[in-house]
Each structure stands twice: as structure tokens, then as C-alpha cells.
Amino acid sequence: MAYVIAQPCVDVKDRACIEECPVDCIYEGPRKLYIHPDECVDCGACEPVCPVEAIFYEDEVPVEWSGYRTADTEIFAPLGSPAGAGATGPLAEDHPLVAARPALEPQT
């Protein structure tokens, strides 16, 4: 089991969770952050610092965002487990579920 970053993060990417993560398992995509399920140690440090409440324990993802459970797993299939986001840098592309969402308008 691992934590999952769901739809509220799309086009927001606050990054407070990255700073809080003790194992560097949160990777940045172009429009969303992703938690690597094999690197996450289930400490939960990321969840309370998310300002848009986008982080959920895998079994607690709301039904309307259930696709994000597999998105956070599938995005890493080509990479395997690179052992830390800091070593790999940003992901080149988002999961198709994220890429297909209309972009949010910037807040003014």
C-alpha cells in the first residue's frame, strides 16, 4: 500500500509534500505530482501538508478519483524504481488520465 495524489493536484502542484517526504518518493510531472508506490514508506508525512487535500491513503481515495490509484502506479512502469525523485528530475510526461483533463485556468 502507498499514498496516492489525486485530481486536486492537477495544475496546482504546490510541492509542500515534496519538502515533507523523508524518502524522496514524490516525483513531479508536467501537471501533477506522483507518489512512487514502491518507494513510499507509508509514513503519511505528505498528507497533512497538502493545501488542496489531494493526497490519500490508497484504500481511501474517493470513488470519483479512483483512477488516480492506478495512475500513480502506471506512470512508473517504464522507469522501474529509480530510488528517489531528486536523482531523476521531473517526469517527461503525465499519465494519460491527467493529460486528458482540461487545463485549469490560472488564478488571478
N, C-alpha and C positions, 0 to 999 in steps of 0.2 A: 504494500500500500504506500501511497505517497500523497502529497498535496497537489492540487490542480489549480491553474489560473484560468478563470472562465471569462466570458464575454465582457464584463465591465472593464477589463483591462485593455480591450481593443481600442487603439488610437489614443490611449491615455498614457500607459507605461510610466507610472510615477517613479519607479525604481527604488523606493524605500525598502522593498522586500529584498532586493539585491544586496543592499548595505547590511541588512539584518541577518542574512543567511550565513551560518557558520561553515558550511561546506561548499559554497560556490556552485550550487546546482541550478541556479536560475539564469537562463540564457535569454538574450534579447533577440527577438525577431524584428522585422521591419515595422510591424504594427502591434505586436503583443509580446509579453514575456512568457516564457515556458519553463516549467519545472521538470528537470530530468528525473523520471521516476526511479531509475536505478541508482542515482546519486543522492536523492533525498533521504535524509535520516529520520524523517517524521518528527522533527523537533517542534514544529509549529511556530517558530520564531517569526516567520514571514506573515502569517495570517493577521495578527492584530495591527501590524503597521500599514497594511494596505488601505489607503484612503477611500477607495471605491468598493471595498469589500468584494474583491474578485477572487480571493483565494479560499479554497475549501478542501477539507479532507476528502479524498477520493470517493468515499461512500456517501458524502454529504453534499455533493454537487446538486443544485436544484435541477429538477427534471427538464426545464426549458433550456438548460445549458449542458445537458448530459453528453453531447458530442465533444465537449472540451476534455472529457476524461480520456478519450482515445487520441485527440489531437495532441495532447501533451506527451503521449507515448509515441505516436506515429511520426512526429516531426524528427525524432532522434533515430529512427530506423537506419537512415543512410550513414549516420555518424557513429553509431555504437555508443560507447561510454567514454567520452574524451577526458573524463576526470577533472572537470572544472571549466566553468564558463570563461574565466579570466584567461585561460590558455588558448581558447579557440576564437574568441571575439564574437561579434554578432553573427547570427544565423543569416544566410543569404536570402532566404525566403520564408514566408509564413506557411502554416498548414493551409490546405485548400479551404477548410471551414472558415478560417479567418480572412483569407484573401478574397473570398466570395462576398464578404459583408460589405455593404456600402460604407464608405469612409465617413467618419463623424466630421461635422463642420467645426472648425476651430472656435474656441470660446473667445469672445472679445470683451 
